[in-house]
């Protein structure tokens, strides 16, 4: 988004979100720095000076998980998703509909839909198939379990 403005202004993001994927998204979008709201005044000053001098700055509190994410080569659901989001993702990937998930987790349908929307936003995935693939990759479900939840193919017999 920042890159679309045409100019390269130094942008320092001050946020409470410490998830590694949020840091990566912000930096890819053009942010020059990423500081957590709970940062001390000295850290904020260092970040501002670094960004104004043309360097990038990332709060030390998010560096370790960020390195694990980038060095590991794939996103880890434990860093990216809340426990409730992981549970909703697991149930979706097993073939449960939103209504079934709401019943099982004692949530409203609107709440489950909100979790589903946040899952898609957080992971950058637009469809259910992508969510299922992500769940498989993360080990939230295994292939035999995913296949057992699949609907049986329609019968090929025709009514006489």
Buried (B, 14 or more C-beta within 10 A) or exposed (E): EBEEEEEEEBBBBEBEBBBBBBBBBBBEEBBBBBBBEEBEEEBBEBBBEBBEEEEBBBBEBBEEBBEEBEEEEEBBBEBBBBEBBBBBBBBBBBBBEBEBBBEEBEBEEEBBBEBBEBBBEBBEBEEEEEBBBBBBEBEBBEEEBBEEEEEEEEEEEEEE
